[in-house]
Amino acid sequence: MQASNVLYPNHSQSEGFFHTLRKNRSLSFYTGLVSLLLIPVYILLSQVDPRIVVGANTWIKPLKFAVSIGIFLWTMAWFLELLEDFPTFRDRVEKYFVISTAVELVLITFQSARGVQSHFNQSSALDGAIYSIMGMFIFPMIPVAIMMDRKFRLLGSKLDPKVLTAVRSSLWIFAIASVVGVFMSARLAHSVGVPDGSPGLPIVNWSKNGGDIRIAHFAGIHALQILPLFAFIAIKQSWDVLSVRIVSIGYALLVGAVFVNAMLGRPLI
């Protein structure tokens, strides 16, 4: 199968990727688009509002989540579009993804506007309730990702094996990275060896002086984009499916390594 035929195996190739996404997964497409369109708004707010929350401008957090949520929704929309043998399942999962990420971004924005921490914040009944609601909507990502993997396994031979391997591997790495997120939530902190809010790297704000569990969380979640991208490269270069398996295993080990490094209290760089 050629690279041009793997995005939507049973659809017309005359329609582009985003055209098909907008037509068939419009809920995810437009919600992701709104999320990305909020990026310049958050950038502008960060320039006029100097308040600092946990060592960074108060609008940096919703900015990062807007980028991540937009990319996530478009990625999952493509994954779900491949699951056309399970229309009811994919429609329900799409609604869950859209609602849960929208709730997450709205609440993070609300807390940023108040100038308070959104995650791990138990300082008042309102802050605790907001953080609990965020967790209630986001935690099901773990079983949903595993259920999606089971559907892809049933789909089997209908997809290019390189794409199938990349998608299934990325879903499992994503699920594990989400467990890492739960672990951070249980600790009520993302730093190790230093307090949250210590000096960090630009934009991402990962700690420069101690361990930071967010790095493993970030790397694992974005396996959803990196492994399928490698699969497309492998198809174009006519590499064997073994190459995708090796890269998937290597990527999983990388996520594990940065997690261990963080737990040892060591900064990434």
TIBAGU-306519 format. One line per field, with one value per residue: residue number from 1; residue in one letter; chain; x, y, z of N, C-alpha, C, O in turn. Coordinates in steps of 0.001 Angstrom, whole numbers. Example, Ala and Ser with C-alpha at 12.3 -4.5 7.8 and 13.67 -1.06 7.14 Angstrom:
// TIBAGU-306519
n	(1	2)
res	(A	S)
chain	(A	A)
neast	(13190	12850)
nnorth	(-5690	-2250)
nup	(7800	7080)
caeast	(12300	13670)
canorth	(-4500	-1060)
caup	(7800	7140)
ceast	(13200	12900)
cnorth	(-3300	30)
cup	(7800	7870)
oeast	(14236	13409)
onorth	(-3319	1138)
oup	(8465	8039)
***
This chain:
// TIBAGU-306519
n	(1	2	3	4	5	6	7	8	9	10	11	12	13	14	15	16	17	18	19	20	21	22	23	24	25	26	27	28	29	30	31	32	33	34	35	36	37	38	39	40	41	42	43	44	45	46	47	48	49	50	51	52	53	54	55	56	57	58	59	60	61	62	63	64	65	66	67	68	69	70	71	72	73	74	75	76	77	78	79	80	81	82	83	84	85	86	87	88	89	90	91	92	93	94	95	96	97	98	99	100	101	102	103	104	105	106	107	108	109	110	111	112	113	114	115	116	117	118	119	120	121	122	123	124	125	126	127	128	129	130	131	132	133	134	135	136	137	138	139	140	141	142	143	144	145	146	147	148	149	150	151	152	153	154	155	156	157	158	159	160	161	162	163	164	165	166	167	168	169	170	171	172	173	174	175	176	177	178	179	180	181	182	183	184	185	186	187	188	189	190	191	192	193	194	195	196	197	198	199	200	201	202	203	204	205	206	207	208	209	210	211	212	213	214	215	216	217	218	219	220	221	222	223	224	225	226	227	228	229	230	231	232	233	234	235	236	237	238	239	240	241	242	243	244	245	246	247	248	249	250	251	252	253	254	255	256	257	258	259	260	261	262	263	264	265	266	267	268	269)
res	(M	Q	A	S	N	V	L	Y	P	N	H	S	Q	S	E	G	F	F	H	T	L	R	K	N	R	S	L	S	F	Y	T	G	L	V	S	L	L	L	I	P	V	Y	I	L	L	S	Q	V	D	P	R	I	V	V	G	A	N	T	W	I	K	P	L	K	F	A	V	S	I	G	I	F	L	W	T	M	A	W	F	L	E	L	L	E	D	F	P	T	F	R	D	R	V	E	K	Y	F	V	I	S	T	A	V	E	L	V	L	I	T	F	Q	S	A	R	G	V	Q	S	H	F	N	Q	S	S	A	L	D	G	A	I	Y	S	I	M	G	M	F	I	F	P	M	I	P	V	A	I	M	M	D	R	K	F	R	L	L	G	S	K	L	D	P	K	V	L	T	A	V	R	S	S	L	W	I	F	A	I	A	S	V	V	G	V	F	M	S	A	R	L	A	H	S	V	G	V	P	D	G	S	P	G	L	P	I	V	N	W	S	K	N	G	G	D	I	R	I	A	H	F	A	G	I	H	A	L	Q	I	L	P	L	F	A	F	I	A	I	K	Q	S	W	D	V	L	S	V	R	I	V	S	I	G	Y	A	L	L	V	G	A	V	F	V	N	A	M	L	G	R	P	L	I)
chain	(A	A	A	A	A	A	A	A	A	A	A	A	A	A	A	A	A	A	A	A	A	A	A	A	A	A	A	A	A	A	A	A	A	A	A	A	A	A	A	A	A	A	A	A	A	A	A	A	A	A	A	A	A	A	A	A	A	A	A	A	A	A	A	A	A	A	A	A	A	A	A	A	A	A	A	A	A	A	A	A	A	A	A	A	A	A	A	A	A	A	A	A	A	A	A	A	A	A	A	A	A	A	A	A	A	A	A	A	A	A	A	A	A	A	A	A	A	A	A	A	A	A	A	A	A	A	A	A	A	A	A	A	A	A	A	A	A	A	A	A	A	A	A	A	A	A	A	A	A	A	A	A	A	A	A	A	A	A	A	A	A	A	A	A	A	A	A	A	A	A	A	A	A	A	A	A	A	A	A	A	A	A	A	A	A	A	A	A	A	A	A	A	A	A	A	A	A	A	A	A	A	A	A	A	A	A	A	A	A	A	A	A	A	A	A	A	A	A	A	A	A	A	A	A	A	A	A	A	A	A	A	A	A	A	A	A	A	A	A	A	A	A	A	A	A	A	A	A	A	A	A	A	A	A	A	A	A	A	A	A	A	A	A	A	A	A	A	A	A)
neast	(845	585	1900	73	-2353	-2967	-4009	-6826	-8090	-10414	-11590	-12136	-9226	-9044	-9890	-8549	-6629	-7479	-9868	-11442	-11420	-12785	-15265	-16171	-15591	-16548	-17173	-14914	-13040	-13778	-13829	-11174	-10066	-11027	-9708	-7026	-7203	-7400	-4857	-3347	-4841	-4301	-1556	-1553	-2850	-925	951	-121	-895	794	861	2148	2082	2943	5645	5499	4066	611	-979	359	-95	-2848	-2283	-409	-2003	-4011	-2686	-1917	-4418	-5745	-4127	-4365	-7145	-7487	-5778	-6948	-9384	-8669	-7724	-10160	-11661	-10572	-11709	-14106	-15671	-16898	-19158	-20927	-19406	-17198	-18450	-19428	-17034	-15755	-17414	-16942	-14164	-14188	-15895	-14576	-12000	-12722	-13926	-11669	-9970	-11552	-11808	-9121	-8501	-10268	-9209	-6695	-7422	-8284	-5892	-4750	-3456	-4243	-3947	-3487	-4422	-5676	-6416	-8759	-12313	-13567	-11374	-10495	-12759	-12855	-10459	-11026	-13194	-11911	-10202	-12100	-13200	-10972	-9657	-10979	-9722	-7754	-8925	-10459	-8562	-7414	-9611	-9940	-7628	-8281	-10332	-8887	-7290	-9158	-9803	-7563	-6277	-7266	-5964	-2874	-57	2092	1053	-991	507	1902	-207	-1528	583	1095	-1261	-1124	1209	351	-1716	-211	1302	-753	-1369	916	282	-1832	-352	1198	-880	-1680	523	290	2044	4513	7208	10376	12399	12753	10783	7581	7424	9959	12929	12537	12601	12227	8876	7824	8453	9701	11453	14682	16376	15742	14042	11402	8306	6519	7748	7971	5252	4453	6028	5063	2314	2430	3281	1204	1234	3871	4656	2782	3599	6204	5575	4448	6724	8216	6661	6928	9647	9804	10425	10582	7896	9004	10709	9022	8092	10465	11103	8841	9109	11549	10782	8957	10698	12245	10403	10052	12647	13001	11131	12165	14529	13484	12311	14548	15266	16595	17263	16151	17897)
nnorth	(-1203	2205	5328	7386	6142	5365	7043	7315	4509	3573	5673	8346	9417	11843	13770	15851	15346	17016	17962	15648	15018	17202	16871	14317	13974	16220	17346	16870	18095	20876	21594	21120	23021	25430	25322	25605	28129	29671	30042	32445	34240	33564	34074	36846	37635	36832	38737	41073	40608	40285	38416	35742	32238	29408	29700	30537	32620	33304	32644	30820	28128	27463	28063	26092	23813	24336	24059	21353	20045	20718	19414	16810	16224	16284	14246	12011	12069	11247	8639	7506	7693	5717	3544	2552	323	216	2069	3112	2935	4621	7084	7611	7645	9795	11947	11816	12458	15098	16473	16021	17165	19779	20577	20408	22428	24733	24905	25110	27537	29181	29019	30110	32697	33522	33596	31488	28209	25475	22651	20164	21722	22253	24181	25493	24947	25375	25319	22692	21283	21975	20835	18152	17706	18025	15799	13747	13843	13403	11051	8686	8501	6562	3809	4122	4457	1916	375	1322	282	-2443	-2495	-1776	-4011	-5945	-4949	-5382	-6801	-4931	-2557	-881	-2701	-1348	1130	209	-1042	1176	2822	1207	765	3388	4038	2430	3413	5992	5441	4490	6774	8368	7140	7870	10539	10305	9398	11678	13290	12011	12564	15229	16985	17798	17988	16604	16390	19081	22046	22527	24992	25919	27256	26887	25335	27317	28102	25256	24946	22955	21605	22921	22331	20031	16779	16175	15063	15586	15467	12790	12264	14070	13186	10570	10932	12238	10256	9470	11039	10907	8200	7233	9077	8238	5752	6471	7498	5161	3692	5224	4929	2282	589	-2248	-3632	-4311	-2249	-276	-1532	-1718	999	1760	245	1290	3937	3662	2758	5036	6843	5551	5846	8632	9018	7535	8967	11417	10656	10164	12621	14189	16774	17202	18484)
nup	(0	-850	489	18	181	2736	4675	4556	3857	2526	1292	-1112	-2758	-3846	-2182	280	3332	5536	4515	4400	7085	8164	6960	7773	10501	11908	14406	16045	14393	14255	16966	17651	15961	17044	19484	18639	17496	19715	20596	19742	21259	23933	23888	23507	25873	27707	27288	28220	30772	33638	35702	37703	37970	39654	38837	36173	33571	33997	31797	30268	30784	29857	27196	26411	26726	24868	22426	22620	22908	20521	18581	19556	19271	16474	15754	17024	15728	13185	13808	14702	12407	10894	12068	10833	10815	13187	13874	15889	18233	17598	17280	19830	21298	20093	20905	23647	23758	22767	24586	27068	26691	26121	28515	30147	29039	29349	32164	32966	31762	33174	35789	35295	34623	37099	38308	39675	40505	38401	38327	40822	42847	45926	47624	48311	48656	46201	44388	44810	43961	41255	40311	40821	39091	36628	36700	36758	34203	32581	33379	32244	29768	29755	29890	27538	25483	25538	24814	22210	21062	21091	19189	16901	16749	16052	13584	12111	9250	7470	7426	6559	7629	8830	9591	11252	13307	14321	15205	17135	18949	19746	21058	23335	24566	25004	26857	29028	29548	30398	32791	34140	34409	36241	38377	38952	39769	42116	43692	43906	42681	40198	40116	41221	43975	44009	44674	43044	40492	40535	38818	35283	31949	28946	27886	28076	30714	32192	34948	35681	37663	39043	39052	36654	36179	34199	31739	30856	30731	28729	26508	26208	25619	23148	21503	19979	17706	16764	16262	14216	12235	11769	10690	8217	6982	6879	5094	2749	2333	1910	4014	6207	8251	10622	11258	12240	14512	16006	16386	17825	20193	21051	21466	23550	25529	25770	26878	29324	30306	30642	32578	34771	35088	35919	38355	39799	40457	38651	36310	32861	31066)
caeast	(0	1362	1633	-1099	-3579	-3075	-4723	-8215	-7995	-11636	-12171	-11563	-7962	-9112	-10162	-7403	-6743	-8290	-11221	-12146	-11584	-13849	-16550	-16625	-15397	-16658	-17175	-13507	-12302	-14045	-13398	-9718	-9752	-11260	-8613	-5818	-7425	-7243	-3431	-2963	-5529	-3510	-275	-1836	-3123	338	1732	-742	-1169	2100	767	2923	1507	3884	6881	5312	2928	-633	-1640	1165	-705	-3890	-1667	145	-3098	-4731	-1907	-1979	-5781	-6032	-3429	-4928	-8474	-7342	-5161	-7940	-10398	-8150	-7761	-11546	-12138	-10115	-12539	-15435	-16450	-17526	-19671	-21487	-18273	-16370	-19214	-19454	-15688	-15483	-18114	-16224	-12920	-14489	-16427	-13573	-10938	-13313	-14042	-10302	-9448	-12366	-11483	-7756	-8592	-10948	-8255	-5658	-8017	-8303	-4509	-4430	-3027	-5373	-3669	-3007	-4826	-6684	-6347	-10102	-13333	-13764	-10205	-10518	-13851	-12456	-9459	-11714	-13986	-10962	-9772	-13232	-13385	-9763	-9231	-11445	-8855	-6962	-9674	-10913	-7434	-7271	-10740	-9639	-6641	-8989	-11041	-7885	-6856	-10200	-9779	-6455	-5696	-7832	-5058	-1467	508	2967	160	-1665	1477	2185	-1397	-1762	1669	942	-2380	-667	2137	-514	-2403	789	1608	-1893	-1178	1921	-466	-2537	689	1479	-2051	-1646	1594	-36	3253	5181	8662	10969	13644	12637	9361	6969	7586	11377	13293	12290	12916	11254	7586	7366	8670	10221	12446	16109	17164	15346	13279	10094	7569	5752	8467	7521	3837	4412	6584	4168	1080	2665	3503	56	1587	5226	4756	2171	4437	7298	5006	4339	8087	8595	5958	7543	10996	9662	11026	9769	7095	9891	11277	8029	8086	11689	10968	7807	9715	12542	10094	8421	11842	12625	9443	10395	13938	12847	10371	13119	15428	12768	12112	15844	15463	17533	16643	16391	19146)
canorth	(0	3426	6288	8190	5368	4849	7937	6868	3431	3304	6934	8926	10104	13188	14676	15959	14842	17885	18023	14448	15122	18188	16343	13111	14123	17685	17721	16926	19051	22268	21818	21252	24295	26487	25239	26182	29563	30349	30230	33868	34936	33330	34787	38259	37797	36685	39963	42205	40194	39824	37544	34507	31109	28269	30008	30933	33505	32562	32205	29817	26795	27226	28094	24760	22848	24605	23421	19896	19560	20814	18325	15540	15974	15968	12917	11002	12057	10371	7267	7041	7560	4401	2498	2698	-898	349	3451	3555	3103	5783	8316	7842	8013	11160	12884	11837	13213	16519	17032	15985	18140	21115	20847	20628	23728	25795	25018	25635	28965	29836	29135	31061	34033	33834	33717	30410	26945	24616	21273	19864	22821	21865	25234	25896	23993	25602	24812	21232	20773	22133	19815	16849	17611	17792	14413	12865	13810	12984	9688	7638	8392	5332	2667	4381	4160	452	-124	1617	-706	-3708	-2345	-1843	-5412	-6640	-4433	-6166	-6761	-3884	-1411	-1150	-3199	-351	2089	-489	-1207	2488	3311	400	1042	4742	4033	1853	4361	7077	4978	4455	8171	8881	6620	8766	11721	9948	9342	13057	13795	11428	13247	16669	17711	17199	18055	15655	16909	20547	22398	23000	26428	26284	27669	25851	25607	28228	27626	24036	25172	21767	22028	22889	22005	18753	15917	16685	13920	16018	15150	11457	12413	14757	12322	9430	11368	12598	9058	9405	11682	10581	6845	7186	9822	7346	4704	7027	7542	3773	3301	5920	4403	825	-148	-3350	-3337	-4477	-934	417	-2205	-1343	2404	1815	-252	2273	5132	3303	2740	6434	7397	4969	6383	9998	8915	7126	10108	12415	10147	10270	14027	14781	17534	16634	19093)
caup	(0	-926	1555	-319	374	4098	5574	4539	2877	1772	840	-2312	-2522	-4414	-1079	1147	4706	6385	3956	4853	8537	8423	6486	8485	11961	12044	15823	16465	13564	14613	18356	17589	15311	18036	20444	18031	17290	21005	20875	19741	22351	25149	23739	23755	27303	28450	27114	28939	32145	34122	36876	37665	38707	39679	38131	34779	33352	34246	30552	29568	30937	28842	25869	26126	26585	23616	21367	22780	22677	19092	17891	20027	18684	15049	15663	17372	14676	12124	14329	14734	11027	10427	12703	10261	11070	14514	13831	17176	19149	17294	17523	21282	21740	19622	21800	24922	23603	22594	25837	28150	26454	26229	29953	30637	28609	29963	33586	33073	31430	34299	36888	34886	34739	38538	38754	40612	39911	38017	38703	42188	43723	46914	48630	48708	48191	44757	43656	44895	43122	39848	39982	40811	37853	35535	36785	36443	32748	31872	33731	31303	28586	29831	29341	26165	24593	25480	24011	20807	20610	20831	17914	15833	16626	15305	12216	11572	7912	6610	7439	6312	8889	9467	10246	12346	14393	14914	15914	18340	19907	20292	22006	24599	25198	25483	28073	30103	29875	31160	34148	34726	34820	37477	39407	39342	40495	43459	44433	43923	42251	39039	40301	42165	44554	44090	44689	41799	40310	40497	37456	34285	30553	28329	27403	28729	32143	32879	35933	35314	38857	39613	38168	36244	35636	33025	30497	30441	30380	27430	25458	25996	24967	21750	20682	19065	16438	16304	15697	12871	11295	11375	9823	6864	6445	6576	3865	1618	2131	1720	5112	6725	9451	11777	11607	13065	15820	16733	16808	18866	21439	21461	21983	24871	26454	25993	27845	30619	30761	31146	33831	35812	35295	36722	39710	40481	40784	37706	35211	31526	30573)
ceast	(874	965	375	-2397	-3820	-3845	-6177	-8325	-9228	-12312	-11479	-10287	-7947	-9382	-8967	-7707	-7697	-9711	-12052	-12407	-12739	-15215	-17070	-16515	-15469	-16617	-15741	-12750	-12513	-13665	-11881	-9308	-9942	-10122	-7343	-5966	-7310	-5780	-3030	-3651	-4734	-2164	-471	-2072	-1839	1194	1175	-1013	108	2027	1511	2226	2464	5071	6734	4124	1631	-1291	-827	510	-1841	-3345	-1137	-973	-3900	-4012	-2088	-3366	-6148	-5401	-4038	-6264	-8373	-6699	-6194	-9064	-9948	-8168	-9196	-12100	-11701	-10989	-13962	-16281	-17212	-18122	-20211	-20374	-17528	-17123	-19250	-18096	-15348	-16151	-17404	-14955	-13192	-14962	-15341	-12482	-11467	-13456	-12674	-9828	-10236	-11971	-10060	-7748	-9223	-9986	-7115	-6169	-8086	-6886	-4122	-4058	-4249	-5166	-3120	-3477	-5967	-6816	-7699	-11089	-13562	-12606	-10179	-11592	-13486	-11442	-10081	-12521	-13062	-10520	-10857	-13433	-12181	-9391	-9735	-10637	-8117	-7747	-10150	-9799	-7251	-8406	-10513	-8620	-7315	-9746	-10058	-7383	-7870	-10200	-8672	-6030	-6259	-6925	-3651	-826	1426	2127	-522	-737	1739	995	-1606	-667	1482	-202	-1947	311	1369	-1194	-1437	1161	476	-1844	-125	1257	-1231	-1557	1047	340	-2061	-591	1281	1187	3821	6699	9119	12293	13666	11151	8861	7121	9023	11752	13160	12691	11861	10019	7107	7507	9105	11394	13878	16975	16838	14600	11931	9342	6772	6430	8033	6057	3699	4875	5641	2899	1308	3224	2385	362	2907	5300	4019	2985	5613	6785	4873	5707	8532	7923	6618	8918	11003	10411	10045	8987	7924	10478	10324	7980	9296	11582	9924	8360	10737	11902	9527	9535	12307	11708	9753	11675	13784	12013	11304	14068	14772	12624	13414	16182	16405	16786	16959	17678	19632)
cnorth	(1245	4389	7087	7458	4963	5768	7530	5773	3260	4575	7409	9681	11498	14221	14668	15473	15701	18042	16834	14495	16072	17633	15214	13199	15598	18135	17861	18000	20480	22561	21966	22580	25456	26510	25887	27684	30366	30663	31708	34665	34777	34058	36271	38519	37712	37945	41134	41881	39593	38824	36222	33448	29926	28536	30430	31877	32694	32029	31175	28439	26580	27270	26715	23738	23089	23948	21906	19349	19630	19669	16974	15239	15622	14593	11830	10946	11158	8902	6721	6862	6224	3273	2527	1428	-812	1750	3954	3839	4398	7091	8640	8302	9439	12187	12967	12678	14722	17137	17102	17026	19577	21513	21177	22046	24879	25995	25539	27130	29750	30045	30108	32487	34472	34024	32663	29152	26091	23181	21207	20898	22389	22948	25763	24866	24132	25026	23283	20629	20854	21071	18418	16659	17339	16331	13437	12744	13216	11530	8618	7542	7053	4129	2887	4070	2646	-158	154	624	-2035	-3635	-2420	-3275	-6208	-6225	-5104	-5853	-5663	-2654	-1839	-1600	-2209	676	1436	-651	113	2976	2535	657	2402	4807	3472	2787	5554	6676	4962	5877	8805	8368	7460	10060	11490	9912	10741	13623	13276	12114	14724	17517	17020	17222	17027	16242	18418	20878	22783	24512	26880	26630	26541	26278	26531	27478	26397	24126	23923	22188	21887	22427	20641	17899	16530	15571	14305	15639	13785	11496	13021	13825	11163	9817	11646	11440	8924	10045	11149	9192	6710	7955	8967	6243	5212	7109	6141	3285	3934	5357	2892	39	-1205	-2913	-3498	-3139	-162	-202	-1782	92	2529	1354	755	3515	4862	3290	4163	7096	6870	5580	7795	10012	8548	8271	11174	11942	10151	11723	14746	15579	16890	17166	20120)
cup	(0	183	1288	-59	1817	5033	5698	3487	2002	1260	-427	-1984	-3126	-3334	-140	2552	5533	5851	4441	6349	8867	8043	7365	10001	12311	13506	16335	15703	14056	16070	18412	16979	16287	19054	19889	17805	18586	21322	20832	20841	23644	25080	24042	25246	28124	28353	27920	30411	32734	35277	36646	38523	38560	38743	36684	34673	33426	32976	29773	29644	29936	27423	25493	25912	25305	22439	21422	22456	21195	18311	18273	19336	17209	14860	15943	16340	13523	12576	14231	13326	10430	10971	12150	10415	12392	14656	15171	18176	18864	17506	19016	21789	21310	20540	23151	24822	23540	23907	26909	27933	26538	27701	30538	30287	29247	31424	33804	32781	32575	35465	36550	34996	36205	39085	39769	39833	39576	38495	40136	43216	44635	47977	49063	48183	46690	43945	43663	44004	41650	39452	39932	39534	36663	35526	36381	34931	32025	32162	32747	30020	28577	29318	27911	25168	24442	24661	22526	20252	20281	19501	16749	15646	15822	13835	11405	10162	7020	6524	7060	7628	9589	10215	11443	13552	15104	15744	17217	19386	20561	21297	23359	25327	25752	26794	29257	30534	30668	32599	34874	35199	36108	38646	39888	40172	41930	44326	44661	43576	41018	39172	41332	42665	44684	44130	43302	41709	40363	39054	36440	32889	29954	27801	28178	30247	32899	33746	35413	36471	39458	38600	37824	35523	34393	31714	29971	30013	28983	26302	25158	25266	23484	20922	19656	17715	15885	15657	14358	11831	10841	10444	8386	6205	6036	5295	2646	1284	1905	2786	5615	7966	10717	12216	12505	14460	16651	17248	17917	20210	21967	22059	23372	25917	26770	27021	29248	31188	31320	32428	34986	36140	36167	38163	40512	40826	39853	36639	33868	30948	31594)
oeast	(1820	-127	-334	-3457	-4800	-4297	-6706	-8626	-9109	-13471	-10392	-10255	-6987	-9136	-8437	-8855	-8619	-10651	-13207	-13462	-13563	-16207	-18262	-17284	-14561	-16079	-15399	-11930	-11547	-13223	-11359	-8334	-9109	-9636	-6666	-4993	-7144	-5496	-2429	-3105	-4520	-1688	337	-1565	-1679	2045	1901	-1322	475	3074	1500	1830	2755	5444	7739	3280	1569	-2071	-1272	555	-1808	-3873	-1385	-888	-4416	-4646	-2372	-3487	-6785	-6054	-4207	-6483	-9100	-7033	-6303	-9634	-10744	-8577	-9415	-12918	-12379	-11013	-14923	-17487	-18061	-17646	-19972	-20395	-17258	-16519	-19118	-18003	-14733	-15531	-17279	-14690	-12505	-14486	-15199	-12075	-10753	-13145	-12536	-9340	-9649	-11817	-9821	-7072	-8773	-9952	-6634	-5437	-7960	-6702	-3270	-4324	-5181	-6096	-2387	-2968	-7091	-7269	-7786	-10739	-13731	-12817	-9877	-11377	-13763	-11550	-9705	-12530	-13383	-10469	-10583	-13792	-12337	-8865	-8973	-10830	-7882	-7286	-10237	-10058	-6968	-8187	-10851	-8736	-6957	-9792	-10347	-7087	-7496	-10541	-8809	-5489	-5769	-7102	-3277	-1027	1530	2453	-618	-1150	1792	1171	-1833	-961	1680	-126	-2354	248	1686	-1248	-1798	1317	709	-2233	-251	1612	-1281	-1879	1185	559	-2409	-766	1908	1358	3636	7397	8350	13187	14507	10333	9619	6971	9306	10980	13593	13072	10716	10129	6092	6774	8905	12220	14240	18164	17587	14531	11379	9692	6389	5763	7760	5668	2921	4205	5439	2455	458	3598	2582	-190	3045	5939	4576	3060	5975	7484	5152	5846	9144	8527	6841	9317	12062	10962	8831	9359	7612	10716	10758	7844	9175	11924	10100	8117	10789	12405	9600	9347	12712	12165	9727	11783	14368	12165	11252	14379	15413	12792	13395	17229	16958	15777	17917	18475	20667)
onorth	(1327	4305	7441	8082	4273	5323	7411	6069	2844	4546	6948	10486	12249	15410	13609	15223	15179	18232	16987	14076	15785	17894	15153	12551	16149	19201	18852	18722	21217	23669	22824	23199	26361	27574	26634	28431	31586	31460	32196	35663	35750	34591	36881	39490	38427	38200	42067	42773	38479	38423	35666	33720	29501	27672	30664	31931	31551	31079	30704	27673	25585	26599	26227	22898	22139	23356	21263	18311	18718	19033	16100	14121	14749	13866	10855	9881	10407	8024	5615	5974	5671	2177	2527	1460	-1653	2539	5104	4852	5180	8100	9798	9223	10195	13183	14046	13512	15514	18202	18122	17700	20481	22642	22111	22772	25886	27131	26321	27899	30847	31123	30837	33384	35659	34547	32900	29056	25995	22559	22090	20931	22182	22683	26428	24018	23135	24337	22656	19598	19932	20473	17598	15571	16526	15700	12422	11678	12593	10845	7702	6604	6477	3470	1930	3481	2157	-1100	-673	179	-2682	-4621	-3046	-3699	-7050	-7013	-5358	-4781	-5479	-1809	-3001	-948	-2226	1048	2034	-422	168	3482	3129	755	2559	5547	3978	2933	6067	7469	5371	6155	9673	9081	7729	10609	12366	10337	10970	14339	14010	12241	15386	18618	15819	16545	16627	16550	18971	20081	23301	25225	28074	26334	25412	27427	26531	26348	26471	23465	23832	23010	20885	22160	20146	18249	17309	15185	13433	15502	13635	10838	12538	13692	10808	9092	11320	11630	8340	9636	10961	9029	6122	7539	8972	5845	4474	6827	5955	2558	3268	5308	2289	-1028	-1066	-1955	-2912	-2920	529	503	-1520	374	3316	1984	1037	4080	5712	3748	4458	7810	7616	5805	8121	10903	9164	8522	11759	12731	10142	12017	15789	15107	16126	16406	20755)
oup	(784	745	2230	-72	2096	6088	6803	2330	850	845	-774	-1053	-2959	-3534	195	2918	6160	6623	4838	6826	9736	8723	7668	10711	12932	13806	16981	16270	14254	16374	19125	17410	16348	19437	20595	17905	18559	22216	21789	21311	24366	26082	24742	25807	29113	29205	28261	31201	32359	35786	35548	39656	37442	37950	36014	35567	32974	33038	28726	28682	29211	26536	24391	25017	24717	21565	20412	21806	20668	17483	17422	18869	16735	13924	15200	16106	12960	11816	13739	13086	9565	10411	12920	10168	12685	15471	15541	18876	19775	17869	19413	22600	22062	20912	23730	25688	24184	24300	27583	28879	26971	28081	31328	31154	29642	31873	34724	33464	32908	36060	37418	35413	36509	40184	40626	38635	40375	39010	40580	44336	44177	49091	50095	47363	45987	42948	42647	43368	40882	38381	39095	38960	35795	34470	35741	34432	30975	31286	32434	29247	27515	28387	27142	24118	23349	23900	21679	19110	19297	18766	15729	14528	15006	12953	10208	9889	5906	5647	7216	8652	10815	11342	12515	14688	16333	16853	18271	20578	21765	22278	24405	26548	26825	27734	30360	31723	31508	33524	36069	36242	36972	39756	41089	41149	42856	45537	45487	44098	40819	38417	42206	41877	45393	43670	42483	42701	40253	38142	36672	32661	30406	27327	28870	30983	34111	33348	34796	36296	40300	37422	38601	34407	33614	30688	28781	29048	28160	25278	23997	24376	22656	19764	18590	16693	14677	14618	13431	10675	9664	9512	7441	5015	4985	4506	1635	120	1731	2517	5464	8643	11754	13404	13426	15461	17848	18396	18847	21240	23164	23031	24260	27044	27895	27913	30227	32393	32354	33264	36051	37305	37040	39093	41743	41403	40202	36116	33748	30398	31388)
***
